[in-house]
């Protein structure tokens, strides 16, 4: 999440950055470093390190480069239902070995360990006095997933630079190489002694994104921004590590675990609006985002931040943050399948595609530390509450099928200008 800027000029810069149009730094070079720790109790833990640099190359040409390293470990929900009074045994994704889940517990795959490195670079070039062209490349890799991408954005100022119209396009090519291979859709999870049913080769996916945006200066203290974006994904989008439980319609006990299957095409439409108002000392920022896709998912996100200046130094501030998120389920989402019924074309029990409400509460503190140096600290708490189904059969009515998921993340950042 981008930090809210403390001056009106930086408000405009942040508006452009949302579309991928780089803003010119106040000095020839700027280096940002940050470390982020993320913890879901009893689930995922992550540590992220970021270093980014911008440099004025002269004649209006601005170069940038960014490197991100993530290390993740912990346990991730595999999609299966809990069992009230019995231990469950699951085969690990690699097909080698098993893990056991205690009675009543959410089935979590504790083999989740990964590291990711990502590198991006780009240039911003002026095309005359009022127009800028921005382009960049991106690459990331982890043990079972690689991604390569390129992007370009064109922006032009109007009305004495009070209005900016931007168009951004990007393309990504992803390759998925899961441990143990890609399961055949709706194939049953087998024991390690049996030969699993797998698709040939790796999976691949192409994603095309486009954004059209307008930012407008309303008065000396206010800027608004409206974006429309579309994202088209084509290729392998099933999670090869997720299953759907087939349960007895009377007892609710699982009779089989089937690997999920998702559509191989997905189109998203997103509308985003932002209002930033610079008060006499403080800055308020309000935004709303609506997303709808052809999988049936819709979501609403409302976000509010208030940057409170502390003391006489405009660079010292405290910024509370509140975000609300509501999501309706994908058409293919189902917490379970009933034994004896015909299998659907697509099915997933991944709670991330189910109905949910989430809140984020945060606080950020920033201040200068010497000439041309700034430090920031951010602490946020996230709580996601999935909607539990009301028609759970048998023993499923006695367990917490979809417990809330909480996370805490802390970040420290340091910026140096040269």
C-alpha positions as a LaTeX table, in Angstrom:
\begin{tabular}{lrrr}
\hline
Residue & $x$ (\AA) & $y$ (\AA) & $z$ (\AA) \\
\hline
Unk1 & 0.00 & 0.00 & 0.00 \\
Unk2 & 1.35 & 3.30 & $-1.02$ \\
Unk3 & 1.99 & 5.82 & 1.71 \\
Unk4 & $-0.16$ & 8.93 & 1.74 \\
Unk5 & 1.84 & 12.04 & 0.78 \\
Unk6 & 1.97 & 15.15 & 2.92 \\
Unk7 & 1.78 & 17.93 & 0.34 \\
Unk8 & $-0.57$ & 18.75 & $-2.49$ \\
Unk9 & 2.12 & 18.11 & $-5.10$ \\
Unk10 & 2.67 & 14.63 & $-3.72$ \\
Unk11 & $-1.07$ & 13.98 & $-3.75$ \\
Unk12 & $-0.95$ & 14.37 & $-7.53$ \\
Unk13 & 2.15 & 12.19 & $-7.70$ \\
Unk14 & 0.39 & 9.43 & $-5.80$ \\
Unk15 & $-2.61$ & 9.65 & $-8.12$ \\
Unk16 & $-0.35$ & 9.11 & $-11.14$ \\
Unk17 & 1.51 & 6.27 & $-9.43$ \\
Unk18 & $-1.74$ & 4.35 & $-9.03$ \\
Unk19 & $-1.83$ & 4.01 & $-12.82$ \\
Unk20 & 1.82 & 3.04 & $-13.04$ \\
Unk21 & 2.94 & 6.50 & $-14.16$ \\
Unk22 & 6.08 & 7.40 & $-12.26$ \\
Unk23 & 6.31 & 10.74 & $-10.51$ \\
Unk24 & 9.49 & 12.78 & $-10.68$ \\
Unk25 & 11.37 & 12.65 & $-7.35$ \\
Unk26 & 12.22 & 15.88 & $-5.61$ \\
Unk27 & 15.93 & 15.05 & $-5.91$ \\
Unk28 & 18.09 & 13.30 & $-8.49$ \\
Unk29 & 18.02 & 9.95 & $-6.68$ \\
Unk30 & 15.79 & 8.30 & $-4.10$ \\
Unk31 & 16.22 & 4.93 & $-2.42$ \\
Unk32 & 13.46 & 3.20 & $-0.44$ \\
Unk33 & 13.98 & 0.14 & 1.72 \\
Unk34 & 11.38 & $-1.71$ & 3.77 \\
Unk35 & 10.91 & $-4.87$ & 5.80 \\
Unk36 & 7.48 & $-6.42$ & 6.38 \\
Unk37 & 6.53 & $-9.21$ & 8.77 \\
Unk38 & 3.17 & $-10.95$ & 8.31 \\
Unk39 & 1.69 & $-13.48$ & 10.74 \\
Unk40 & $-1.54$ & $-15.50$ & 10.64 \\
Unk41 & $-1.66$ & $-17.26$ & 14.04 \\
Unk42 & $-1.33$ & $-21.04$ & 13.58 \\
Unk43 & $-1.15$ & $-20.52$ & 9.80 \\
Unk44 & 1.10 & $-18.56$ & 7.45 \\
Unk45 & 4.14 & $-16.51$ & 8.44 \\
Unk46 & 5.97 & $-14.32$ & 5.96 \\
Unk47 & 8.92 & $-11.95$ & 5.88 \\
Unk48 & 9.36 & $-9.53$ & 2.99 \\
Unk49 & 12.32 & $-7.32$ & 2.14 \\
Unk50 & 12.06 & $-4.53$ & $-0.44$ \\
Unk51 & 14.58 & $-2.16$ & $-1.97$ \\
Unk52 & 13.59 & 0.34 & $-4.65$ \\
Unk53 & 15.48 & 3.17 & $-6.32$ \\
Unk54 & 14.55 & 6.05 & $-8.62$ \\
Unk55 & 17.15 & 8.11 & $-10.47$ \\
Unk56 & 16.87 & 11.20 & $-12.66$ \\
Unk57 & 18.86 & 10.37 & $-15.81$ \\
Unk58 & 18.61 & 13.87 & $-17.23$ \\
Unk59 & 16.45 & 15.45 & $-19.94$ \\
Unk60 & 13.35 & 14.41 & $-18.00$ \\
Unk61 & 14.19 & 10.69 & $-18.18$ \\
Unk62 & 13.51 & 8.86 & $-14.91$ \\
Unk63 & 14.75 & 5.33 & $-14.24$ \\
Unk64 & 13.60 & 2.98 & $-11.51$ \\
Unk65 & 14.38 & $-0.49$ & $-10.24$ \\
Unk66 & 12.85 & $-2.59$ & $-7.47$ \\
Unk67 & 13.73 & $-5.91$ & $-5.84$ \\
Unk68 & 11.45 & $-7.89$ & $-3.51$ \\
Unk69 & 12.27 & $-11.03$ & $-1.55$ \\
Unk70 & 9.60 & $-13.03$ & 0.31 \\
Unk71 & 10.04 & $-16.00$ & 2.61 \\
Unk72 & 6.87 & $-17.85$ & 3.63 \\
Unk73 & 6.20 & $-20.79$ & 5.89 \\
Unk74 & 3.36 & $-22.31$ & 7.87 \\
Unk75 & 0.06 & $-24.04$ & 7.19 \\
Unk76 & $-2.59$ & $-23.38$ & 4.54 \\
Unk77 & $-6.20$ & $-24.64$ & 4.38 \\
Unk78 & $-6.47$ & $-27.45$ & 1.83 \\
Unk79 & $-10.24$ & $-27.06$ & 1.27 \\
Unk80 & $-11.40$ & $-30.25$ & 3.00 \\
Unk81 & $-14.11$ & $-30.23$ & 5.68 \\
Unk82 & $-13.36$ & $-30.94$ & 9.37 \\
Unk83 & $-14.56$ & $-34.14$ & 11.06 \\
Unk84 & $-16.09$ & $-33.74$ & 14.50 \\
Unk85 & $-14.86$ & $-36.91$ & 16.23 \\
Unk86 & $-12.15$ & $-38.53$ & 14.12 \\
Unk87 & $-8.60$ & $-37.94$ & 12.96 \\
Unk88 & $-8.20$ & $-37.33$ & 9.22 \\
Unk89 & $-5.15$ & $-38.27$ & 7.14 \\
Unk90 & $-4.19$ & $-36.46$ & 3.93 \\
Unk91 & $-1.49$ & $-37.11$ & 1.34 \\
Unk92 & 1.06 & $-34.33$ & 0.92 \\
Unk93 & 1.05 & $-32.43$ & $-2.42$ \\
Unk94 & 4.28 & $-34.13$ & $-3.50$ \\
Unk95 & 2.63 & $-37.54$ & $-3.08$ \\
Unk96 & 5.32 & $-38.49$ & $-0.58$ \\
Unk97 & 4.10 & $-38.82$ & 2.98 \\
Unk98 & 0.96 & $-37.82$ & 4.86 \\
Unk99 & $-0.22$ & $-35.37$ & 7.51 \\
Unk100 & $-2.90$ & $-35.81$ & 10.18 \\
Unk101 & $-5.65$ & $-33.43$ & 11.29 \\
Unk102 & $-7.13$ & $-33.69$ & 14.77 \\
Unk103 & $-10.91$ & $-34.01$ & 15.38 \\
Unk104 & $-12.81$ & $-30.77$ & 14.77 \\
Unk105 & $-9.80$ & $-28.92$ & 13.35 \\
Unk106 & $-9.72$ & $-27.18$ & 9.98 \\
Unk107 & $-7.58$ & $-29.30$ & 7.63 \\
Unk108 & $-4.35$ & $-27.36$ & 7.14 \\
Unk109 & $-1.44$ & $-28.46$ & 4.97 \\
Unk110 & 1.60 & $-27.69$ & 7.13 \\
Unk111 & 4.09 & $-28.21$ & 4.28 \\
Unk112 & 3.64 & $-24.64$ & 3.02 \\
Unk113 & 7.17 & $-23.28$ & 2.58 \\
Unk114 & 8.36 & $-21.03$ & $-0.18$ \\
Unk115 & 10.67 & $-18.19$ & $-1.14$ \\
Unk116 & 10.09 & $-15.71$ & $-3.94$ \\
Unk117 & 12.32 & $-13.17$ & $-5.62$ \\
Unk118 & 10.91 & $-10.43$ & $-7.86$ \\
Unk119 & 12.72 & $-7.82$ & $-9.92$ \\
Unk120 & 11.18 & $-4.95$ & $-11.87$ \\
Unk121 & 12.65 & $-2.02$ & $-13.78$ \\
Unk122 & 11.26 & 0.82 & $-15.81$ \\
Unk123 & 11.74 & 4.19 & $-17.45$ \\
Unk124 & 9.62 & 7.32 & $-17.67$ \\
Unk125 & 10.23 & 9.51 & $-20.72$ \\
Unk126 & 8.63 & 12.88 & $-21.48$ \\
Unk127 & 7.03 & 13.25 & $-24.90$ \\
Unk128 & 6.81 & 16.99 & $-25.05$ \\
Unk129 & 5.82 & 19.31 & $-22.23$ \\
Unk130 & 2.52 & 17.67 & $-21.22$ \\
Unk131 & 2.88 & 13.99 & $-22.10$ \\
Unk132 & 4.80 & 11.13 & $-20.48$ \\
Unk133 & 5.48 & 7.59 & $-21.56$ \\
Unk134 & 6.24 & 4.98 & $-18.91$ \\
Unk135 & 7.32 & 1.41 & $-19.62$ \\
Unk136 & 8.76 & $-1.42$ & $-17.58$ \\
Unk137 & 9.49 & $-5.13$ & $-17.25$ \\
Unk138 & 8.94 & $-7.57$ & $-14.40$ \\
Unk139 & 10.02 & $-11.05$ & $-13.41$ \\
Unk140 & 9.51 & $-13.24$ & $-10.35$ \\
Unk141 & 10.26 & $-16.81$ & $-9.42$ \\
Unk142 & 9.54 & $-19.34$ & $-6.71$ \\
Unk143 & 9.96 & $-23.09$ & $-6.60$ \\
Unk144 & 6.65 & $-23.86$ & $-8.35$ \\
Unk145 & 5.69 & $-20.58$ & $-10.06$ \\
Unk146 & 7.38 & $-18.12$ & $-12.40$ \\
Unk147 & 6.03 & $-14.91$ & $-13.87$ \\
Unk148 & 7.32 & $-12.57$ & $-16.57$ \\
Unk149 & 5.64 & $-9.33$ & $-17.55$ \\
Unk150 & 5.86 & $-6.00$ & $-19.31$ \\
Unk151 & 3.85 & $-2.81$ & $-18.97$ \\
Unk152 & 3.45 & 0.59 & $-20.58$ \\
Unk153 & 1.52 & 3.72 & $-19.63$ \\
Unk154 & 0.82 & 6.99 & $-21.38$ \\
Unk155 & $-0.33$ & 10.11 & $-19.52$ \\
Unk156 & $-1.20$ & 13.61 & $-20.68$ \\
Unk157 & $-1.97$ & 16.77 & $-18.73$ \\
Unk158 & $-4.80$ & 19.14 & $-19.61$ \\
Unk159 & $-6.35$ & 22.32 & $-18.17$ \\
Unk160 & $-3.06$ & 23.90 & $-17.13$ \\
Unk161 & $-1.99$ & 20.57 & $-15.60$ \\
Unk162 & $-5.14$ & 20.37 & $-13.47$ \\
Unk163 & $-6.32$ & 17.21 & $-15.24$ \\
Unk164 & $-4.31$ & 14.11 & $-16.11$ \\
Unk165 & $-5.62$ & 11.33 & $-18.35$ \\
Unk166 & $-3.70$ & 8.05 & $-18.27$ \\
Unk167 & $-3.84$ & 4.76 & $-20.10$ \\
Unk168 & $-1.86$ & 1.76 & $-18.85$ \\
Unk169 & $-1.48$ & $-1.72$ & $-20.33$ \\
Unk170 & 0.35 & $-4.79$ & $-19.06$ \\
Unk171 & 0.86 & $-8.43$ & $-19.98$ \\
Unk172 & 2.04 & $-11.28$ & $-17.77$ \\
Unk173 & 2.98 & $-14.83$ & $-18.67$ \\
Unk174 & 2.92 & $-17.27$ & $-15.74$ \\
Unk175 & 4.11 & $-20.87$ & $-15.50$ \\
Unk176 & 2.83 & $-23.21$ & $-12.76$ \\
Unk177 & 4.92 & $-26.27$ & $-11.85$ \\
Unk178 & 3.31 & $-27.74$ & $-8.70$ \\
Unk179 & 4.98 & $-30.33$ & $-6.52$ \\
Unk180 & 3.87 & $-33.76$ & $-7.61$ \\
Unk181 & 2.43 & $-32.42$ & $-10.88$ \\
Unk182 & $-1.00$ & $-31.02$ & $-11.78$ \\
Unk183 & $-3.89$ & $-33.23$ & $-10.61$ \\
Unk184 & $-6.54$ & $-34.26$ & $-13.12$ \\
Unk185 & $-9.70$ & $-32.28$ & $-12.27$ \\
Unk186 & $-11.86$ & $-34.14$ & $-9.73$ \\
Unk187 & $-9.32$ & $-36.93$ & $-9.39$ \\
Unk188 & $-9.41$ & $-38.50$ & $-5.94$ \\
Unk189 & $-6.61$ & $-37.88$ & $-3.45$ \\
Unk190 & $-4.84$ & $-41.21$ & $-3.13$ \\
Unk191 & $-2.50$ & $-42.66$ & $-0.53$ \\
Unk192 & 1.28 & $-42.34$ & $-1.09$ \\
Unk193 & 1.44 & $-46.02$ & $-2.09$ \\
Unk194 & $-0.88$ & $-45.43$ & $-5.07$ \\
Unk195 & $-0.07$ & $-43.74$ & $-8.38$ \\
Unk196 & $-1.76$ & $-40.33$ & $-8.55$ \\
Unk197 & $-3.66$ & $-39.15$ & $-11.65$ \\
Unk198 & $-1.82$ & $-36.18$ & $-13.13$ \\
Unk199 & $-2.00$ & $-33.92$ & $-16.19$ \\
Unk200 & 1.00 & $-33.78$ & $-18.51$ \\
Unk201 & 3.47 & $-30.91$ & $-18.22$ \\
Unk202 & 3.30 & $-27.57$ & $-16.47$ \\
Unk203 & 0.38 & $-25.18$ & $-16.46$ \\
Unk204 & 0.54 & $-21.73$ & $-18.01$ \\
Unk205 & $-1.54$ & $-18.57$ & $-17.84$ \\
Unk206 & $-1.55$ & $-15.25$ & $-19.70$ \\
Unk207 & $-2.98$ & $-12.14$ & $-18.05$ \\
Unk208 & $-3.75$ & $-8.90$ & $-19.91$ \\
Unk209 & $-4.60$ & $-5.78$ & $-17.89$ \\
Unk210 & $-5.73$ & $-2.35$ & $-19.00$ \\
Unk211 & $-6.48$ & 0.79 & $-16.96$ \\
Unk212 & $-8.00$ & 4.08 & $-18.06$ \\
Unk213 & $-7.87$ & 6.82 & $-15.45$ \\
Unk214 & $-8.52$ & 10.49 & $-14.90$ \\
Unk215 & $-7.19$ & 12.61 & $-12.03$ \\
Unk216 & $-8.63$ & 16.08 & $-11.54$ \\
Unk217 & $-7.61$ & 19.00 & $-9.36$ \\
Unk218 & $-10.82$ & 20.34 & $-7.83$ \\
Unk219 & $-9.21$ & 23.21 & $-5.95$ \\
Unk220 & $-5.86$ & 24.01 & $-4.34$ \\
Unk221 & $-6.45$ & 21.39 & $-1.65$ \\
Unk222 & $-8.44$ & 18.63 & $-3.35$ \\
Unk223 & $-7.75$ & 16.02 & $-6.01$ \\
Unk224 & $-10.03$ & 13.24 & $-7.21$ \\
Unk225 & $-9.23$ & 10.22 & $-9.31$ \\
Unk226 & $-11.39$ & 7.69 & $-11.15$ \\
Unk227 & $-10.05$ & 4.53 & $-12.81$ \\
Unk228 & $-11.67$ & 1.81 & $-14.86$ \\
Unk229 & $-9.69$ & $-1.37$ & $-15.37$ \\
Unk230 & $-10.22$ & $-4.70$ & $-17.05$ \\
Unk231 & $-8.22$ & $-7.88$ & $-16.53$ \\
Unk232 & $-8.41$ & $-10.94$ & $-18.79$ \\
Unk233 & $-6.76$ & $-14.19$ & $-17.67$ \\
Unk234 & $-6.51$ & $-17.23$ & $-19.93$ \\
Unk235 & $-4.95$ & $-20.54$ & $-18.93$ \\
Unk236 & $-4.47$ & $-22.76$ & $-15.91$ \\
Unk237 & $-6.13$ & $-21.13$ & $-12.87$ \\
Unk238 & $-6.93$ & $-24.17$ & $-10.72$ \\
Unk239 & $-5.09$ & $-24.40$ & $-7.39$ \\
Unk240 & $-3.34$ & $-27.79$ & $-7.64$ \\
Unk241 & $-3.05$ & $-28.05$ & $-3.85$ \\
Unk242 & $-6.77$ & $-27.63$ & $-3.03$ \\
Unk243 & $-9.40$ & $-30.35$ & $-2.66$ \\
Unk244 & $-13.19$ & $-30.51$ & $-2.26$ \\
Unk245 & $-14.68$ & $-33.01$ & 0.18 \\
Unk246 & $-17.42$ & $-35.37$ & $-0.99$ \\
Unk247 & $-19.66$ & $-35.96$ & 2.05 \\
Unk248 & $-22.50$ & $-38.32$ & 2.94 \\
Unk249 & $-25.76$ & $-36.32$ & 2.66 \\
Unk250 & $-27.03$ & $-37.73$ & 5.98 \\
Unk251 & $-23.98$ & $-38.07$ & 8.26 \\
Unk252 & $-21.87$ & $-35.28$ & 6.74 \\
Unk253 & $-18.80$ & $-37.52$ & 6.91 \\
Unk254 & $-16.35$ & $-37.29$ & 4.00 \\
Unk255 & $-16.31$ & $-40.25$ & 1.63 \\
Unk256 & $-13.62$ & $-38.89$ & $-0.71$ \\
Unk257 & $-11.36$ & $-35.90$ & $-1.32$ \\
Unk258 & $-11.39$ & $-34.66$ & $-4.93$ \\
Unk259 & $-8.96$ & $-32.16$ & $-6.43$ \\
Unk260 & $-10.71$ & $-28.93$ & $-7.40$ \\
Unk261 & $-11.35$ & $-27.57$ & $-10.90$ \\
Unk262 & $-11.71$ & $-23.91$ & $-11.91$ \\
Unk263 & $-12.49$ & $-22.29$ & $-15.28$ \\
Unk264 & $-9.49$ & $-21.50$ & $-17.48$ \\
Unk265 & $-10.79$ & $-18.04$ & $-18.44$ \\
Unk266 & $-11.56$ & $-15.11$ & $-16.16$ \\
Unk267 & $-12.43$ & $-11.49$ & $-16.92$ \\
Unk268 & $-12.55$ & $-8.85$ & $-14.18$ \\
Unk269 & $-13.99$ & $-5.34$ & $-14.36$ \\
Unk270 & $-12.93$ & $-2.84$ & $-11.70$ \\
Unk271 & $-14.05$ & 0.71 & $-10.94$ \\
Unk272 & $-11.99$ & 2.72 & $-8.46$ \\
Unk273 & $-12.51$ & 6.19 & $-7.04$ \\
Unk274 & $-10.20$ & 8.24 & $-4.80$ \\
Unk275 & $-10.61$ & 11.55 & $-3.00$ \\
Unk276 & $-7.67$ & 13.30 & $-1.31$ \\
Unk277 & $-8.19$ & 16.50 & 0.62 \\
Unk278 & $-5.35$ & 18.56 & 2.07 \\
Unk279 & $-6.67$ & 20.34 & 5.17 \\
Unk280 & $-4.84$ & 23.17 & 6.90 \\
Unk281 & $-2.34$ & 20.70 & 8.40 \\
Unk282 & $-3.69$ & 17.23 & 7.81 \\
Unk283 & $-4.60$ & 15.06 & 4.82 \\
Unk284 & $-7.69$ & 12.88 & 4.47 \\
Unk285 & $-7.95$ & 10.12 & 1.86 \\
Unk286 & $-11.11$ & 8.18 & 0.97 \\
Unk287 & $-11.42$ & 5.52 & $-1.71$ \\
Unk288 & $-13.90$ & 2.95 & $-2.99$ \\
Unk289 & $-13.34$ & $-0.02$ & $-5.30$ \\
Unk290 & $-15.91$ & $-2.27$ & $-6.98$ \\
Unk291 & $-14.94$ & $-5.50$ & $-8.72$ \\
Unk292 & $-17.06$ & $-7.93$ & $-10.73$ \\
Unk293 & $-15.98$ & $-10.91$ & $-12.80$ \\
Unk294 & $-17.44$ & $-13.64$ & $-14.98$ \\
Unk295 & $-16.79$ & $-16.25$ & $-12.28$ \\
Unk296 & $-19.61$ & $-14.64$ & $-10.30$ \\
Unk297 & $-17.39$ & $-12.92$ & $-7.74$ \\
Unk298 & $-18.28$ & $-9.35$ & $-6.76$ \\
Unk299 & $-16.52$ & $-7.29$ & $-4.13$ \\
Unk300 & $-16.68$ & $-3.87$ & $-2.50$ \\
Unk301 & $-13.74$ & $-2.17$ & $-0.78$ \\
Unk302 & $-14.00$ & 1.08 & 1.19 \\
Unk303 & $-10.80$ & 2.61 & 2.54 \\
Unk304 & $-10.17$ & 5.64 & 4.76 \\
Unk305 & $-6.90$ & 7.22 & 5.93 \\
Unk306 & $-6.27$ & 10.37 & 7.91 \\
Unk307 & $-2.76$ & 11.81 & 8.05 \\
Unk308 & $-2.40$ & 13.83 & 11.24 \\
Unk309 & 0.56 & 16.20 & 11.34 \\
Unk310 & 2.42 & 16.13 & 14.65 \\
Unk311 & 4.18 & 19.25 & 15.92 \\
Unk312 & 5.58 & 21.91 & 13.64 \\
Unk313 & 7.47 & 19.58 & 11.30 \\
Unk314 & 5.28 & 18.69 & 8.28 \\
Unk315 & 7.22 & 15.46 & 7.83 \\
Unk316 & 6.20 & 14.05 & 11.22 \\
Unk317 & 2.77 & 12.45 & 11.14 \\
Unk318 & 0.47 & 9.74 & 12.44 \\
Unk319 & $-1.94$ & 8.06 & 10.01 \\
Unk320 & $-4.86$ & 5.86 & 11.15 \\
Unk321 & $-6.22$ & 3.49 & 8.52 \\
Unk322 & $-9.56$ & 1.67 & 8.24 \\
Unk323 & $-10.63$ & $-0.66$ & 5.43 \\
Unk324 & $-13.84$ & $-2.65$ & 4.90 \\
Unk325 & $-14.16$ & $-5.44$ & 2.35 \\
Unk326 & $-17.19$ & $-7.49$ & 1.30 \\
Unk327 & $-17.12$ & $-10.33$ & $-1.22$ \\
Unk328 & $-19.81$ & $-12.54$ & $-2.74$ \\
Unk329 & $-18.93$ & $-16.07$ & $-3.78$ \\
Unk330 & $-17.84$ & $-17.43$ & $-7.13$ \\
Unk331 & $-20.41$ & $-19.56$ & $-8.96$ \\
Unk332 & $-18.14$ & $-22.58$ & $-8.60$ \\
Unk333 & $-17.62$ & $-22.16$ & $-4.85$ \\
Unk334 & $-18.99$ & $-24.97$ & $-2.67$ \\
Unk335 & $-17.80$ & $-25.98$ & 0.83 \\
Unk336 & $-18.52$ & $-29.63$ & $-0.05$ \\
Unk337 & $-20.03$ & $-31.95$ & $-2.66$ \\
Unk338 & $-22.78$ & $-34.46$ & $-1.82$ \\
Unk339 & $-22.11$ & $-38.14$ & $-2.42$ \\
Unk340 & $-24.36$ & $-39.58$ & $-5.12$ \\
Unk341 & $-24.92$ & $-36.30$ & $-6.96$ \\
Unk342 & $-23.54$ & $-35.56$ & $-10.43$ \\
Unk343 & $-20.28$ & $-33.66$ & $-10.36$ \\
Unk344 & $-20.51$ & $-30.03$ & $-11.53$ \\
Unk345 & $-18.36$ & $-28.68$ & $-14.35$ \\
Unk346 & $-16.32$ & $-26.63$ & $-11.86$ \\
Unk347 & $-15.97$ & $-26.73$ & $-8.08$ \\
Unk348 & $-13.70$ & $-25.20$ & $-5.46$ \\
Unk349 & $-13.86$ & $-25.08$ & $-1.67$ \\
Unk350 & $-11.19$ & $-22.37$ & $-1.40$ \\
Unk351 & $-12.60$ & $-19.90$ & 1.14 \\
Unk352 & $-10.84$ & $-17.05$ & $-0.69$ \\
Unk353 & $-13.48$ & $-17.46$ & $-3.43$ \\
Unk354 & $-16.36$ & $-17.73$ & $-0.95$ \\
Unk355 & $-18.58$ & $-15.09$ & 0.65 \\
Unk356 & $-16.78$ & $-13.10$ & 3.33 \\
Unk357 & $-16.42$ & $-9.82$ & 5.16 \\
Unk358 & $-13.03$ & $-8.43$ & 6.19 \\
Unk359 & $-11.81$ & $-5.45$ & 8.20 \\
Unk360 & $-8.34$ & $-3.91$ & 8.40 \\
Unk361 & $-7.30$ & $-1.57$ & 11.22 \\
Unk362 & $-3.95$ & 0.14 & 10.98 \\
Unk363 & $-1.66$ & 2.91 & 12.13 \\
Unk364 & 1.37 & 4.44 & 10.44 \\
Unk365 & 3.97 & 6.80 & 11.88 \\
Unk366 & 6.52 & 8.74 & 9.85 \\
Unk367 & 9.16 & 11.33 & 10.55 \\
Unk368 & 12.38 & 12.80 & 9.13 \\
Unk369 & 15.67 & 11.49 & 10.52 \\
Unk370 & 18.28 & 13.96 & 9.43 \\
Unk371 & 18.53 & 15.81 & 6.15 \\
Unk372 & 16.81 & 14.08 & 3.19 \\
Unk373 & 16.00 & 10.94 & 5.18 \\
Unk374 & 12.65 & 9.61 & 6.37 \\
Unk375 & 11.56 & 6.62 & 8.40 \\
Unk376 & 8.11 & 5.06 & 8.66 \\
Unk377 & 6.55 & 2.43 & 10.92 \\
Unk378 & 3.27 & 0.67 & 10.11 \\
Unk379 & 1.23 & $-1.80$ & 12.15 \\
Unk380 & $-2.04$ & $-3.33$ & 10.92 \\
Unk381 & $-4.52$ & $-5.96$ & 12.05 \\
Unk382 & $-6.65$ & $-7.87$ & 9.56 \\
Unk383 & $-9.68$ & $-10.05$ & 10.33 \\
Unk384 & $-11.55$ & $-12.02$ & 7.70 \\
Unk385 & $-14.90$ & $-13.63$ & 8.53 \\
Unk386 & $-16.23$ & $-16.11$ & 5.96 \\
Unk387 & $-19.98$ & $-16.78$ & 5.77 \\
Unk388 & $-20.71$ & $-20.24$ & 7.16 \\
Unk389 & $-23.32$ & $-22.26$ & 5.21 \\
Unk390 & $-26.65$ & $-22.76$ & 6.95 \\
Unk391 & $-27.49$ & $-26.18$ & 5.44 \\
Unk392 & $-24.58$ & $-28.27$ & 6.71 \\
Unk393 & $-25.56$ & $-31.97$ & 6.87 \\
Unk394 & $-24.94$ & $-34.27$ & 9.82 \\
Unk395 & $-21.71$ & $-33.80$ & 11.76 \\
Unk396 & $-20.78$ & $-30.69$ & 9.74 \\
Unk397 & $-23.35$ & $-28.76$ & 11.77 \\
Unk398 & $-21.25$ & $-29.45$ & 14.89 \\
Unk399 & $-17.93$ & $-28.06$ & 13.63 \\
Unk400 & $-16.69$ & $-24.59$ & 12.76 \\
Unk401 & $-16.48$ & $-25.06$ & 9.01 \\
Unk402 & $-15.03$ & $-21.66$ & 8.15 \\
Unk403 & $-13.43$ & $-20.04$ & 11.20 \\
Unk404 & $-12.34$ & $-16.38$ & 11.05 \\
Unk405 & $-8.80$ & $-15.75$ & 9.82 \\
Unk406 & $-6.74$ & $-13.03$ & 11.52 \\
Unk407 & $-3.39$ & $-11.57$ & 10.59 \\
Unk408 & $-0.99$ & $-9.00$ & 11.98 \\
Unk409 & 1.62 & $-7.26$ & 9.87 \\
Unk410 & 4.28 & $-4.77$ & 10.77 \\
Unk411 & 6.49 & $-2.76$ & 8.44 \\
Unk412 & 9.44 & $-0.44$ & 8.82 \\
Unk413 & 10.59 & 1.69 & 5.90 \\
Unk414 & 13.49 & 4.02 & 5.25 \\
Unk415 & 13.84 & 6.58 & 2.44 \\
Unk416 & 16.99 & 8.45 & 1.45 \\
Unk417 & 17.19 & 11.24 & $-1.13$ \\
Unk418 & 20.45 & 12.27 & $-2.79$ \\
\hline
\end{tabular}
